[in-house]
Amino acid sequence: MGRSGLSTVLAIVAVLAGVGFFWWLDREAAALDETVAPVLAEGEEAEAPEAVDLNTAVLATDPAGSVGQIGWIRFATVTERLGRASFAIRLDSATSLPVLLSPDLIARGTEVYGNDRVTMFGHLFTLNDSIRGEWVNRGAVEPDKAEAIPEIPAFFLADSLSMN
């Protein structure tokens, strides 16, 4: 067998190896397509948290304890606009809560400024330094306002907002 015969054999082996690899990859992918249903303990039902009126005085004293709650914050005063998608509201005379607008509100062009009064519906989430950094990196908070994000362990993600 000459050089040309050997290269033909190697080309055929390479094609067969590629076909075999893609066949194996298809089998592995098909095995991953099985859906797994969540299994709940007997008598346990998955329930969404109930929406409530969130008390700003409680939020001011125990913001971390309020994480996970869903509800309304009514008639809150905006202390400062932090960027195109975020601002802070006054909880009490010493405490402010950062608010991030949902993508729907941003798409609608919702803009909030200092001293505006707002009523919002949304969720309370944990806030830490890495989340604050992401807000700045993604443009929700202007870089010169990064230090103005309140140092509180929670933030409110506003799904709906109205001016009062």
Disulfide bonds with the S-S distance in Angstrom:
none
